[in-house]
Amino acid sequence: MRSVSRRWMMPAALALVSATVVGLAQPAAAAPPAYYGSATATGAEATVVPLLLPPLPPAARANVNVTNVVPTTQTTGLPNLTAPVLGSLGAINTSASLTDTATTRTAAGVAGITDVALVSLLGSALLSADSISSSATASVSQGSTTVVKAGAVSVENLTVAGQTFNGPLPTQTIPVTVGVLSVTVYLNQQVVSGNQITVIPVRVVSTAPLVGVVGDVRVGETRAYLNPTP
C-alpha cells in the first residue's frame, strides 16, 4: 500500500502587547501522535487438520498497515463463503482503517456478517445467527502515551446449545459434544496484548481423542494496533 505524508502548520501571528507590536510565534497546530498503526477485519477464517480438508482462505479480510501520519481507509466486501467446516454465511462486510482527527489517531477494524450457520466437522449444526458484528479500536491522543483499546460485539438471534443471545454479547464458553469430537464455542473473546486488541465474536474449537485440535473456526475477528515504534 502506498502512503503519502502530510503535515499541517499554522503561520506565525502578530499580537499587540501594551500598544507595542510584538512578533509572537504561535505554536504549531494540534496534530495527532505519529504512531504506527495497523488493523484487520475478517469475515470468517477456518484452520483444520490438513488431511481432513483442503486449506480454506480467509473470507473477506480487510487489512491496513500504515506507518506514517496520513489517514487511510480500506474497505472490502467479498462474495459469500461456503465450506464444510463453516456451514454458510450471508453478506460479509469488513473494513480496516487508520484515521486522524485534530488531536487523536485511531486504528479500527469492523466486521459484520449475516445469516451465519456453522456446522461441525461431522456435519451437524452447531450455531446460527441472523447477524454478528464486531469492532476493535485503538486510539491515542496528543499529549498522552496511553493507547486506549476497546472492543465490542453485538448479535441478533445467536443460538448455540439451546441458548439465544441478542444485543451486546457476553463473554462465555460453551462446551458441546459432537460424536467423538469435543467442541468448545467461545463467545466474545477479547485479547489485549500491549497496544493491541483482538476481538473474536464467535470461535469454535474442535478436538479429537489422541489427535488434539482438529478445527478452529473464527467468525468476525477484528484487530487494532497502535505503537510509537514499528
C-alpha positions, -999 to 999 in steps of 0.1 A, spaced: 0 0 0 15 34 -9 12 62 16 17 99 13 29 120 42 11 152 50 18 180 75 -1 209 88 15 241 101 -2 274 112 16 305 102 31 328 129 8 355 141 13 390 155 -2 402 187 -4 437 203 10 439 238 9 473 256 4 491 223 36 477 210 37 454 180 55 422 191 60 392 169 47 361 186 53 328 170 22 307 176 26 270 185 22 246 157 -13 234 150 -25 205 171 -18 171 155 -23 135 164 6 115 177 26 100 148 21 64 160 25 34 137 -8 16 133 -25 -14 118 -59 -30 117 -76 -61 103 -112 -74 100 -121 -108 87 -155 -122 78 -145 -158 87 -115 -180 89 -110 -217 94 -80 -238 103 -84 -276 101 -61 -306 101 -47 -306 65 -57 -343 60 -94 -335 67 -100 -307 42 -80 -286 18 -68 -252 31 -96 -226 33 -87 -190 26 -99 -162 50 -133 -148 39 -134 -110 32 -103 -99 51 -97 -61 51 -63 -51 61 -45 -18 66 -9 -12 78 1 24 79 35 36 91 31 74 88 8 102 97 -16 100 67 -52 89 74 -61 60 52 -91 37 49 -96 4 31 -130 -14 28 -135 -49 14 -166 -69 7 -162 -104 -8 -188 -130 -21 -203 -154 4 -182 -182 17 -195 -217 19 -173 -245 32 -180 -278 50 -161 -267 81 -180 -235 83 -215 -242 70 -228 -210 54 -226 -172 57 -247 -145 42 -234 -110 34 -200 -101 47 -188 -65 52 -154 -57 66 -133 -26 70 -100 -16 84 -89 20 89 -64 43 104 -78 78 108 -68 111 123 -87 140 139 -71 172 151 -56 155 181 -63 118 180 -52 88 159 -74 58 158 -69 23 143 -101 3 138 -113 -30 124 -150 -36 119 -168 -68 107 -204 -76 100 -218 -110 89 -254 -120 83 -272 -154 81 -245 -174 99 -250 -211 102 -220 -231 115 -217 -269 114 -192 -292 130 -165 -312 111 -190 -341 113 -217 -320 96 -241 -314 125 -255 -280 132 -236 -260 159 -249 -225 159 -268 -199 139 -273 -162 140 -292 -136 119 -262 -113 123 -229 -109 141 -209 -77 143 -177 -68 160 -153 -39 163 -118 -34 177 -103 1 182 -71 15 195 -66 53 199 -40 77 213 -44 114 218 -19 143 217 -1 147 250 -7 111 260 13 79 256 -16 57 266 -32 37 239 -69 33 247 -82 -1 235 -119 -11 231 -138 -40 217 -175 -46 211 -196 -75 198 -233 -74 190 -256 -102 177 -291 -109 165 -307 -142 174 -274 -160 180 -284 -196 191 -260 -221 204 -266 -252 226 -302 -241 234 -292 -206 244 -302 -175 224 -284 -141 226 -294 -107 213 -276 -73 216 -242 -70 233 -227 -104 235 -213 -115 269 -181 -134 272 -189 -170 276 -175 -205 270 -200 -232 259 -188 -269 257 -206 -291 231 -201 -328 224 -205 -338 188 -199 -375 183 -162 -383 191 -154 -346 189 -152 -322 218 -163 -288 206 -159 -256 226 -177 -224 215 -161 -192 227 -183 -161 226 -168 -126 226 -132 -134 231 -112 -102 236 -74 -105 239 -53 -74 249 -16 -76 243 4 -44 248 -10 -18 225 -31 -43 205 -66 -56 209 -81 -86 191 -119 -93 192 -134 -127 182 -172 -127 184 -175 -165 178 -148 -191 179 -154 -228 175 -125 -251 185 -129 -289 178 -106 -315 194 -105 -353 188 -91 -380 211 -54 -388 206 -52 -360 180 -59 -327 198 -72 -297 179 -86 -306 145 -105 -274 137 -105 -238 147 -132 -215 131 -134 -178 138 -162 -155 127 -159 -117 126 -124 -114 140 -112 -78 143 -79 -63 154 -65 -29 161 -29 -18 170 -11 15 176 25 19 188 52 47 188 77 23 170 71 -2 142 
